[in-house]
Amino acid sequence: MFETVLLPIDPSREALEPEGKALELARRDGSRLVLLSVLTPVTGKKHDHEAVAGVLSQTRKRCEQAGVICQEVERSGKPASVICDVVNDLNVDVIVMGTRGVNLESDSGSTAAQVLQLAPCPVLVVP
């Protein structure tokens, strides 16, 4: 059903929660899994880059252990816009992402809420 699954990643706990669901979808459908890290200009410091690189590396290893083919993509910019750009660039079929557990209707500034509004494909938000 889904040829390409996009999993945006950052070092927060919330970003790691949807990993299992993304792996489940990718295994079930034989999908390619794209791991995306987005560095924002404010957080684009060297130590932030290293933290994100470490999370990407650990996630890639877990994907490989699960038998899922994955690709790593790193971009800079505003997260919601970058996520949607990558969807278009890589013909992504579904985005799997986490949320901080806030009400998405009342927190329209959250990345998940913005992606829900902008995404040209289905978005699976994992609490």
Backbone as a printed PyTorch tensor [residue, N CA C, xyz], in Angstrom:
tensor([[[ 0.8240, -1.1990,  0.0000],
         [ 0.0000,  0.0000,  0.0000],
         [ 0.8650,  1.2580,  0.0000]],

        [[ 1.8680,  1.3190,  0.8910],
         [ 2.7510,  2.4840,  0.9480],
         [ 4.1280,  2.0840,  0.4240]],

        [[ 4.5660,  2.7000, -0.6580],
         [ 5.8950,  2.4120, -1.1950],
         [ 6.9840,  3.1340, -0.4130]],

        [[ 6.6820,  4.3730,  0.0240],
         [ 7.6750,  5.1680,  0.7480],
         [ 7.0460,  5.7750,  1.9920]],

        [[ 7.6820,  5.5220,  3.1340],
         [ 7.2360,  6.0290,  4.4340],
         [ 8.2700,  7.0330,  4.9130]],

        [[ 7.8220,  8.2090,  5.3290],
         [ 8.7180,  9.2490,  5.8490],
         [ 8.5910,  9.3210,  7.3620]],

        [[ 9.7490,  9.2550,  8.0420],
         [ 9.7970,  9.3670,  9.4960],
         [10.6910, 10.5460,  9.8670]],

        [[10.0940, 11.7180, 10.1650],
         [10.9110, 12.8360, 10.6380],
         [11.4890, 12.5050, 12.0180]],

        [[12.7680, 12.8110, 12.2120],
         [13.4740, 12.4420, 13.4450],
         [14.1250, 13.6750, 14.0470]],

        [[14.0620, 13.7710, 15.3640],
         [14.8880, 14.7310, 16.1140],
         [15.1950, 14.0750, 17.4560]],

        [[16.0670, 14.6680, 18.2620],
         [16.4660, 13.9980, 19.5000],
         [15.4060, 13.9350, 20.6010]],

        [[14.2470, 14.5260, 20.3970],
         [13.2270, 14.5180, 21.4450],
         [12.6020, 13.1390, 21.5930]],

        [[12.0840, 12.8610, 22.7580],
         [11.4100, 11.5950, 23.0230],
         [10.2030, 11.4240, 22.1090]],

        [[ 9.4820, 12.5080, 21.8670],
         [ 8.2790, 12.4410, 21.0440],
         [ 8.5960, 12.0060, 19.6140]],

        [[ 9.7490, 12.4010, 19.1230],
         [10.1140, 12.0380, 17.7570],
         [10.4720, 10.5620, 17.6500]],

        [[10.8830,  9.9580, 18.7500],
         [11.2620,  8.5460, 18.7310],
         [10.0660,  7.6090, 18.8720]],

        [[ 8.9840,  8.0770, 19.4520],
         [ 7.8060,  7.2380, 19.6900],
         [ 7.2430,  6.6110, 18.4070]],

        [[ 7.1470,  7.3480, 17.3120],
         [ 6.5270,  6.7770, 16.1160],
         [ 7.4250,  5.8110, 15.3310]],

        [[ 8.6530,  5.6410, 15.7680],
         [ 9.5810,  4.7600, 15.0450],
         [ 9.0100,  3.3520, 14.8740]],

        [[ 8.4450,  2.8100, 15.9350],
         [ 7.8800,  1.4580, 15.8680],
         [ 6.7610,  1.3510, 14.8510]],

        [[ 5.9110,  2.3430, 14.7970],
         [ 4.7940,  2.3340, 13.8430],
         [ 5.3130,  2.4480, 12.4130]],

        [[ 6.3260,  3.2950, 12.2020],
         [ 6.9120,  3.4420, 10.8670],
         [ 7.5620,  2.1320, 10.4220]],

        [[ 8.2760,  1.4780, 11.3410],
         [ 8.8890,  0.1860, 11.0120],
         [ 7.8250, -0.8640, 10.7010]],

        [[ 6.7420, -0.8470, 11.4660],
         [ 5.6500, -1.7910, 11.2300],
         [ 5.0580, -1.6100,  9.8350]],

        [[ 4.7930, -0.3610,  9.4580],
         [ 4.2420, -0.0820,  8.1220],
         [ 5.2190, -0.4970,  7.0270]],

        [[ 6.4880, -0.1410,  7.2050],
         [ 7.4870, -0.4470,  6.1860],
         [ 7.6610, -1.9590,  6.0190]],

        [[ 7.6940, -2.6880,  7.1230],
         [ 7.8200, -4.1550,  7.0430],
         [ 6.5890, -4.7690,  6.3780]],

        [[ 5.4250, -4.3120,  6.7980],
         [ 4.1680, -4.8740,  6.2800],
         [ 4.0560, -4.7050,  4.7660]],

        [[ 4.4310, -3.5110,  4.2850],
         [ 4.2470, -3.2010,  2.8660],
         [ 5.5180, -3.3550,  2.0360]],

        [[ 6.6340, -3.7270,  2.6710],
         [ 7.9040, -3.7960,  1.9380],
         [ 8.3400, -2.4250,  1.4560]],

        [[ 8.0380, -1.4070,  2.2570],
         [ 8.2830, -0.0120,  1.8860],
         [ 9.7190,  0.4150,  2.1400]],

        [[10.1030,  1.4350,  1.4320],
         [11.3520,  2.1400,  1.7330],
         [11.0200,  3.1140,  2.8520]],

        [[11.8870,  3.1980,  3.8520],
         [11.6900,  4.1200,  4.9710],
         [12.6980,  5.2460,  4.8430]],

        [[12.2170,  6.4800,  4.8220],
         [13.0770,  7.6560,  4.7490],
         [13.1280,  8.2940,  6.1260]],

        [[14.3380,  8.3850,  6.6770],
         [14.5620,  9.0330,  7.9690],
         [14.9860, 10.4630,  7.6840]],

        [[14.2170, 11.4240,  8.1560],
         [14.4800, 12.8360,  7.8760],
         [14.8360, 13.5830,  9.1420]],

        [[15.9620, 14.2850,  9.0950],
         [16.2810, 15.2120, 10.1810],
         [16.2670, 16.6200,  9.6030]],

        [[15.6610, 17.5330, 10.3430],
         [15.5680, 18.9280,  9.9210],
         [16.2630, 19.7930, 10.9650]],

        [[17.3320, 20.4470, 10.5530],
         [18.0110, 21.3910, 11.4310],
         [17.4560, 22.7760, 11.1490]],

        [[16.9940, 23.4490, 12.1860],
         [16.4980, 24.8070, 12.0240],
         [17.6560, 25.7720, 12.2220]],

        [[17.5940, 26.9550, 11.6200],
         [18.6940, 27.9100, 11.7790],
         [19.0140, 28.2140, 13.2480]],

        [[18.0070, 28.2210, 14.1030],
         [18.2270, 28.5230, 15.5160],
         [18.9490, 27.3730, 16.2060]],

        [[18.5770, 26.1330, 15.8670],
         [19.1810, 24.9760, 16.5240],
         [20.2740, 24.3390, 15.6880]],

        [[20.7140, 24.9980, 14.6450],
         [21.6950, 24.4270, 13.7460],
         [23.1170, 24.4940, 14.2590]],

        [[23.3060, 24.5260, 15.5570],
         [24.6420, 24.5510, 16.1480],
         [25.2920, 23.1890, 15.9930]],

        [[26.6010, 23.1490, 16.0950],
         [27.3370, 21.9110, 15.8890],
         [26.8660, 20.7940, 16.8090]],

        [[26.6700, 21.0910, 18.1010],
         [26.2670, 20.0190, 19.0100],
         [24.8770, 19.4880, 18.6900]],

        [[23.9830, 20.3390, 18.1790],
         [22.6620, 19.8850, 17.7750],
         [22.7700, 18.9500, 16.5740]],

        [[23.6380, 19.3220, 15.6300],
         [23.8550, 18.4950, 14.4490],
         [24.3850, 17.1230, 14.8640]],

        [[25.3010, 17.0900, 15.7960],
         [25.8760, 15.8290, 16.2650],
         [24.8310, 14.9770, 16.9830]],

        [[23.9680, 15.6060, 17.7690],
         [22.9140, 14.8710, 18.4670],
         [21.9500, 14.2400, 17.4680]],

        [[21.5540, 15.0070, 16.4590],
         [20.6390, 14.4880, 15.4400],
         [21.3130, 13.3830, 14.6360]],

        [[22.5910, 13.5560, 14.3060],
         [23.3240, 12.5260, 13.5580],
         [23.3790, 11.2310, 14.3580]],

        [[23.5550, 11.3410, 15.6650],
         [23.5720, 10.1510, 16.5190],
         [22.2310,  9.4430, 16.5350]],

        [[21.1490, 10.2060, 16.6210],
         [19.8040,  9.6240, 16.6150],
         [19.5290,  8.9550, 15.2640]],

        [[19.9310,  9.6110, 14.1840],
         [19.7460,  9.0160, 12.8530],
         [20.4970,  7.6950, 12.7320]],

        [[21.7330,  7.6820, 13.1950],
         [22.5580,  6.4810, 13.1130],
         [21.9370,  5.3310, 13.9130]],

        [[21.4750,  5.6300, 15.1250],
         [20.8450,  4.6010, 15.9670],
         [19.5550,  4.0800, 15.3280]],

        [[18.7770,  4.9850, 14.7670],
         [17.5210,  4.5850, 14.1300],
         [17.8050,  3.7360, 12.8950]],

        [[18.7870,  4.1400, 12.1000],
         [19.1510,  3.3650, 10.9110],
         [19.5540,  1.9440, 11.3000]],

        [[20.3320,  1.8080, 12.3750],
         [20.7580,  0.4800, 12.8260],
         [19.5580, -0.3730, 13.2270]],

        [[18.5890,  0.2290, 13.9330],
         [17.3910, -0.5240, 14.3230],
         [16.5860, -0.9410, 13.0850]],

        [[16.5390, -0.0720, 12.0820],
         [15.8400, -0.4050, 10.8330],
         [16.5070, -1.5850, 10.1490]],

        [[17.8260, -1.5360, 10.0670],
         [18.5660, -2.6180,  9.4290],
         [18.3450, -3.9320, 10.1720]],

        [[18.3390, -3.8740, 11.5040],
         [18.1040, -5.0820, 12.3090],
         [16.7070, -5.6400, 12.0670]],

        [[15.7590, -4.7340, 11.7620],
         [14.3780, -5.1530, 11.5050],
         [14.1770, -5.5700, 10.0470]],

        [[15.2260, -5.4540,  9.2390],
         [15.1310, -5.8380,  7.8370],
         [14.4380, -4.8230,  6.9590]],

        [[14.4440, -3.5580,  7.3710],
         [13.7890, -2.4900,  6.6140],
         [14.8500, -1.6350,  5.9130]],

        [[14.6670, -1.4370,  4.6220],
         [15.5650, -0.5810,  3.8610],
         [15.2550,  0.8670,  4.2190]],

        [[16.2920,  1.6280,  4.5640],
         [16.0390,  3.0280,  4.9040],
         [17.0520,  3.9350,  4.2210]],

        [[16.6610,  5.1680,  4.1040],
         [17.4710,  6.2230,  3.5100],
         [17.4910,  7.3750,  4.4880]],

        [[18.6390,  7.9940,  4.6830],
         [18.7420,  9.1490,  5.5700],
         [18.7720, 10.4260,  4.7290]],

        [[17.9920, 11.4050,  5.1610],
         [17.9570, 12.7130,  4.5050],
         [18.1120, 13.7680,  5.5870]],

        [[18.9840, 14.7230,  5.3540],
         [19.1720, 15.8250,  6.2960],
         [18.9720, 17.1280,  5.5390]],

        [[18.1230, 17.9800,  6.0920],
         [17.8370, 19.2750,  5.4680],
         [17.8220, 20.3470,  6.5420]],

        [[17.8610, 21.5880,  6.1100],
         [17.7600, 22.7320,  7.0190],
         [16.5500, 23.5630,  6.6340]],

        [[15.9380, 24.1980,  7.6380],
         [14.8120, 25.0700,  7.3800],
         [13.7320, 24.9090,  8.4250]],

        [[12.5650, 25.4200,  8.0920],
         [11.3990, 25.3240,  8.9760],
         [10.8430, 23.9000,  8.8630]],

        [[10.7740, 23.1690,  9.9830],
         [10.4490, 21.7330,  9.9170],
         [ 9.2200, 21.3660,  9.0900]],

        [[ 8.0900, 21.9950,  9.3040],
         [ 6.8760, 21.6000,  8.5810],
         [ 7.0400, 21.7950,  7.0730]],

        [[ 7.6380, 22.8860,  6.6720],
         [ 7.8490, 23.1410,  5.2440],
         [ 8.8270, 22.1460,  4.6380]],

        [[ 9.9080, 21.8760,  5.3600],
         [10.9110, 20.9280,  4.8650],
         [10.3080, 19.5360,  4.7400]],

        [[ 9.5410, 19.1190,  5.7350],
         [ 8.9030, 17.8020,  5.6840],
         [ 8.0460, 17.6830,  4.4300]],

        [[ 7.2430, 18.6860,  4.1600],
         [ 6.3680, 18.6500,  2.9810],
         [ 7.1570, 18.7250,  1.6770]],

        [[ 8.2560, 19.4560,  1.6690],
         [ 9.1260, 19.4930,  0.4830],
         [ 9.7140, 18.1130,  0.2000]],

        [[10.1570, 17.4380,  1.2420],
         [10.7260, 16.0910,  1.0820],
         [ 9.6530, 15.1230,  0.5870]],

        [[ 8.4390, 15.2710,  1.0660],
         [ 7.3290, 14.4380,  0.5920],
         [ 7.2200, 14.5550, -0.9250]],

        [[ 7.2430, 15.7910, -1.4160],
         [ 7.1350, 16.0120, -2.8610],
         [ 8.3680, 15.5140, -3.6090]],

        [[ 9.5570, 15.8090, -3.0770],
         [10.8040, 15.4310, -3.7480],
         [10.9580, 13.9180, -3.8800]],

        [[10.5390, 13.1650, -2.8570],
         [10.7740, 11.7210, -2.8190],
         [ 9.5200, 10.8840, -3.0540]],

        [[ 8.4320, 11.5300, -3.4410],
         [ 7.1670, 10.8270, -3.6890],
         [ 6.7560,  9.9530, -2.4990]],

        [[ 6.7480, 10.5640, -1.3340],
         [ 6.3880,  9.8690, -0.0960],
         [ 4.8830,  9.5920, -0.0940]],

        [[ 4.5240,  8.4040,  0.3850],
         [ 3.1180,  8.0070,  0.4410],
         [ 2.4600,  8.2910,  1.7820]],

        [[ 3.2470,  8.2900,  2.8740],
         [ 2.6960,  8.5540,  4.1980],
         [ 3.8040,  9.0970,  5.1010]],

        [[ 3.4380, 10.0350,  5.9630],
         [ 4.3450, 10.5870,  6.9740],
         [ 3.9290,  9.9920,  8.3140]],

        [[ 4.9070,  9.4840,  9.0710],
         [ 4.6360,  8.9840, 10.4160],
         [ 5.4170,  9.8690, 11.3660]],

        [[ 4.7150, 10.5690, 12.2460],
         [ 5.3960, 11.4910, 13.1510],
         [ 4.7210, 11.5340, 14.5060]],

        [[ 5.4580, 12.0340, 15.4740],
         [ 4.9430, 12.1280, 16.8310],
         [ 4.4100, 13.5100, 17.1460]],

        [[ 3.8520, 13.6070, 18.3340],
         [ 3.3600, 14.8810, 18.8450],
         [ 3.6660, 14.9270, 20.3350]],

        [[ 3.6800, 16.0970, 20.8760],
         [ 3.9780, 16.2520, 22.3040],
         [ 2.7690, 15.9670, 23.1730]],

        [[ 1.7100, 15.4500, 22.5700],
         [ 0.5200, 15.0980, 23.3320],
         [-0.4300, 16.2680, 23.5350]],

        [[-0.1280, 17.4080, 22.9140],
         [-1.0240, 18.5520, 23.0430],
         [-2.1880, 18.3900, 22.0790]],

        [[-3.2130, 19.1530, 22.2960],
         [-4.3520, 19.1720, 21.4060],
         [-3.9420, 19.8700, 20.1170]],

        [[-3.9190, 19.1460, 19.0170],
         [-3.4510, 19.7080, 17.7530],
         [-4.3320, 20.8620, 17.2750]],

        [[-5.6030, 20.8500, 17.6390],
         [-6.4920, 21.9400, 17.2320],
         [-6.1320, 23.2400, 17.9370]],

        [[-5.7420, 23.1510, 19.2080],
         [-5.4320, 24.3710, 19.9500],
         [-3.9650, 24.7780, 19.8280]],

        [[-3.0990, 23.8630, 19.3630],
         [-1.6810, 24.1780, 19.2300],
         [-1.2930, 24.1770, 17.7590]],

        [[-1.8360, 25.1330, 17.0240],
         [-1.5890, 25.1900, 15.5830],
         [-0.1450, 25.5260, 15.2450]],

        [[ 0.6590, 25.9070, 16.2440],
         [ 2.0590, 26.2120, 16.0090],
         [ 2.9560, 24.9910, 16.0770]],

        [[ 2.4170, 23.8400, 16.4870],
         [ 3.2460, 22.6470, 16.5740],
         [ 3.5670, 22.1460, 15.1670]],

        [[ 4.7070, 21.4780, 15.0590],
         [ 5.1120, 20.9490, 13.7560],
         [ 4.0740, 19.9550, 13.2420]],

        [[ 3.5800, 19.0690, 14.1010],
         [ 2.5860, 18.0800, 13.6720],
         [ 1.3270, 18.7550, 13.1290]],

        [[ 0.8430, 19.7830, 13.8180],
         [-0.3590, 20.4960, 13.3560],
         [-0.1120, 21.1680, 12.0110]],

        [[ 1.0520, 21.7590, 11.8380],
         [ 1.3760, 22.4120, 10.5720],
         [ 1.4940, 21.4010,  9.4330]],

        [[ 2.1240, 20.2710,  9.7190],
         [ 2.2500, 19.2290,  8.6860],
         [ 0.8790, 18.7040,  8.2980]],

        [[ 0.0050, 18.5090,  9.2740],
         [-1.3560, 18.0590,  8.9640],
         [-2.0580, 19.0160,  8.0040]],

        [[-1.7990, 20.2990,  8.1540],
         [-2.4340, 21.2920,  7.2860],
         [-1.7870, 21.3690,  5.9110]],

        [[-0.4870, 21.1240,  5.8230],
         [ 0.2570, 21.3360,  4.5790],
         [ 0.5140, 20.0810,  3.7520]],

        [[ 0.5170, 18.9350,  4.3580],
         [ 0.9800, 17.7150,  3.7010],
         [ 0.1010, 17.3040,  2.5350]],

        [[ 0.7400, 16.9170,  1.4360],
         [-0.0040, 16.4380,  0.2650],
         [-0.2490, 14.9300,  0.2980]],

        [[-0.0040, 14.3050,  1.4580],
         [-0.2110, 12.8700,  1.5970],
         [-0.7600, 12.6040,  2.9910]],

        [[-1.1740, 11.3800,  3.2780],
         [-1.6550, 11.0670,  4.6350],
         [-0.5610, 11.2480,  5.6810]],

        [[-0.9950, 11.6480,  6.8840],
         [-0.0900, 11.8260,  8.0170],
         [-0.6210, 10.9770,  9.1680]],

        [[ 0.2380, 10.0950,  9.6580],
         [-0.1070,  9.2820, 10.8170],
         [ 0.5960,  9.9000, 12.0070]],

        [[-0.1900, 10.5010, 12.9260],
         [ 0.3650, 11.1420, 14.1080],
         [ 0.2530, 10.1540, 15.2540]],

        [[ 1.4320,  9.8260, 15.8360],
         [ 1.5090,  8.8550, 16.9210],
         [ 1.6940,  9.6110, 18.2230]],

        [[ 0.7410,  9.4650, 19.1650],
         [ 0.8520, 10.1920, 20.4220],
         [ 1.9900,  9.6740, 21.2920]]])
